[in-house]
Amino acid sequence: MSTVEPVFANLEHNKGLKRFGLRGKKKVQAQWQLYAMVHNIEKLIPQIR
């Protein structure tokens, strides 16, 4: 079972993403994609070790 809520909690509390620091749809999408990549890489690291 997986839910999206822990992902948002991690980004908000651990990464400090309470609001986007950029303006414009493309810039916000790019910022969101970077946060998503970081989150996914952090999930992969324990599996690699």
Biotite code that builds the C-alpha atoms (Angstrom):
import biotite.structure as struc

atoms = struc.array([
    struc.Atom([0.000, 0.000, 0.000], chain_id="A", res_id=1, res_name="MET", atom_name="CA", element="C"),
    struc.Atom([1.364, 3.391, -0.861], chain_id="A", res_id=2, res_name="SER", atom_name="CA", element="C"),
    struc.Atom([-0.004, 6.859, -0.373], chain_id="A", res_id=3, res_name="THR", atom_name="CA", element="C"),
    struc.Atom([1.172, 10.236, -1.508], chain_id="A", res_id=4, res_name="VAL", atom_name="CA", element="C"),
    struc.Atom([0.837, 11.918, 1.896], chain_id="A", res_id=5, res_name="GLU", atom_name="CA", element="C"),
    struc.Atom([4.265, 10.801, 3.254], chain_id="A", res_id=6, res_name="PRO", atom_name="CA", element="C"),
    struc.Atom([5.904, 12.240, 0.146], chain_id="A", res_id=7, res_name="VAL", atom_name="CA", element="C"),
    struc.Atom([4.379, 15.667, 0.726], chain_id="A", res_id=8, res_name="PHE", atom_name="CA", element="C"),
    struc.Atom([5.221, 15.489, 4.435], chain_id="A", res_id=9, res_name="ALA", atom_name="CA", element="C"),
    struc.Atom([8.852, 14.683, 3.609], chain_id="A", res_id=10, res_name="ASN", atom_name="CA", element="C"),
    struc.Atom([9.102, 17.548, 1.145], chain_id="A", res_id=11, res_name="LEU", atom_name="CA", element="C"),
    struc.Atom([7.477, 20.005, 3.521], chain_id="A", res_id=12, res_name="GLU", atom_name="CA", element="C"),
    struc.Atom([9.200, 19.115, 6.776], chain_id="A", res_id=13, res_name="HIS", atom_name="CA", element="C"),
    struc.Atom([12.576, 17.728, 5.694], chain_id="A", res_id=14, res_name="ASN", atom_name="CA", element="C"),
    struc.Atom([13.189, 19.723, 2.521], chain_id="A", res_id=15, res_name="LYS", atom_name="CA", element="C"),
    struc.Atom([11.466, 22.962, 3.527], chain_id="A", res_id=16, res_name="GLY", atom_name="CA", element="C"),
    struc.Atom([9.088, 23.070, 0.554], chain_id="A", res_id=17, res_name="LEU", atom_name="CA", element="C"),
    struc.Atom([6.165, 24.989, 1.970], chain_id="A", res_id=18, res_name="LYS", atom_name="CA", element="C"),
    struc.Atom([5.643, 27.026, -1.190], chain_id="A", res_id=19, res_name="ARG", atom_name="CA", element="C"),
    struc.Atom([7.353, 27.344, -4.542], chain_id="A", res_id=20, res_name="PHE", atom_name="CA", element="C"),
    struc.Atom([10.004, 30.027, -4.787], chain_id="A", res_id=21, res_name="GLY", atom_name="CA", element="C"),
    struc.Atom([9.527, 30.650, -8.482], chain_id="A", res_id=22, res_name="LEU", atom_name="CA", element="C"),
    struc.Atom([6.763, 32.153, -10.566], chain_id="A", res_id=23, res_name="ARG", atom_name="CA", element="C"),
    struc.Atom([5.356, 30.795, -13.773], chain_id="A", res_id=24, res_name="GLY", atom_name="CA", element="C"),
    struc.Atom([4.044, 27.351, -14.637], chain_id="A", res_id=25, res_name="LYS", atom_name="CA", element="C"),
    struc.Atom([7.206, 26.098, -16.369], chain_id="A", res_id=26, res_name="LYS", atom_name="CA", element="C"),
    struc.Atom([9.469, 27.237, -13.530], chain_id="A", res_id=27, res_name="LYS", atom_name="CA", element="C"),
    struc.Atom([7.231, 25.709, -10.870], chain_id="A", res_id=28, res_name="VAL", atom_name="CA", element="C"),
    struc.Atom([7.072, 22.454, -12.842], chain_id="A", res_id=29, res_name="GLN", atom_name="CA", element="C"),
    struc.Atom([10.872, 22.396, -13.068], chain_id="A", res_id=30, res_name="ALA", atom_name="CA", element="C"),
    struc.Atom([11.228, 23.019, -9.336], chain_id="A", res_id=31, res_name="GLN", atom_name="CA", element="C"),
    struc.Atom([8.684, 20.293, -8.546], chain_id="A", res_id=32, res_name="TRP", atom_name="CA", element="C"),
    struc.Atom([10.502, 17.838, -10.827], chain_id="A", res_id=33, res_name="GLN", atom_name="CA", element="C"),
    struc.Atom([13.783, 18.538, -9.036], chain_id="A", res_id=34, res_name="LEU", atom_name="CA", element="C"),
    struc.Atom([12.198, 17.864, -5.649], chain_id="A", res_id=35, res_name="TYR", atom_name="CA", element="C"),
    struc.Atom([10.632, 14.661, -7.022], chain_id="A", res_id=36, res_name="ALA", atom_name="CA", element="C"),
    struc.Atom([13.993, 13.495, -8.393], chain_id="A", res_id=37, res_name="MET", atom_name="CA", element="C"),
    struc.Atom([15.696, 14.127, -5.053], chain_id="A", res_id=38, res_name="VAL", atom_name="CA", element="C"),
    struc.Atom([12.958, 12.215, -3.249], chain_id="A", res_id=39, res_name="HIS", atom_name="CA", element="C"),
    struc.Atom([13.243, 9.253, -5.636], chain_id="A", res_id=40, res_name="ASN", atom_name="CA", element="C"),
    struc.Atom([17.047, 9.179, -5.438], chain_id="A", res_id=41, res_name="ILE", atom_name="CA", element="C"),
    struc.Atom([16.846, 9.161, -1.643], chain_id="A", res_id=42, res_name="GLU", atom_name="CA", element="C"),
    struc.Atom([14.526, 6.151, -1.861], chain_id="A", res_id=43, res_name="LYS", atom_name="CA", element="C"),
    struc.Atom([16.930, 4.326, -4.205], chain_id="A", res_id=44, res_name="LEU", atom_name="CA", element="C"),
    struc.Atom([20.118, 4.830, -2.176], chain_id="A", res_id=45, res_name="ILE", atom_name="CA", element="C"),
    struc.Atom([19.266, 2.302, 0.583], chain_id="A", res_id=46, res_name="PRO", atom_name="CA", element="C"),
    struc.Atom([18.373, -0.304, -2.054], chain_id="A", res_id=47, res_name="GLN", atom_name="CA", element="C"),
    struc.Atom([21.739, 0.156, -3.787], chain_id="A", res_id=48, res_name="ILE", atom_name="CA", element="C"),
    struc.Atom([23.776, -0.218, -0.595], chain_id="A", res_id=49, res_name="ARG", atom_name="CA", element="C"),
])
